[in-house]
Amino acid sequence: MARIRKKNCGTTTKTTVHNTKTIMKYLEMKYSPEQIANAVRSVKVYTSTIYTWIYKKIVPIDIKRLRGHGKRQLKSSN
């Protein structure tokens, strides 16, 4: 019983086939990861998670094909 419980403990991952395919679909339609995280109701992940998946190649898309080309925008201090 202890081995079974130990195997099932820990956090679960949100990288499901559904999440990956949905994110890929919206990235192909030129959505930014921010737009996907905030507007698409079927994907319940944060923006940083989507960027992490892109950088680790879990979501197979080139960074240069992103809307902002992978560059971070600096906020102006007015």
Sequence and secondary structure as in RCSB ss.txt:
>XXXX:A:sequence
MARIRKKNCGTTTKTTVHNTKTIMKYLEMKYSPEQIANAVRSVKVYTSTIYTWIYKKIVPIDIKRLRGHGKRQLK
SSN
>XXXX:A:secstr
 HHHHHHH S      HHHHHHHHHHHHTT  HHHHHHH TT    HHHHHHHHHTTSS   GGGSTTTT     
   
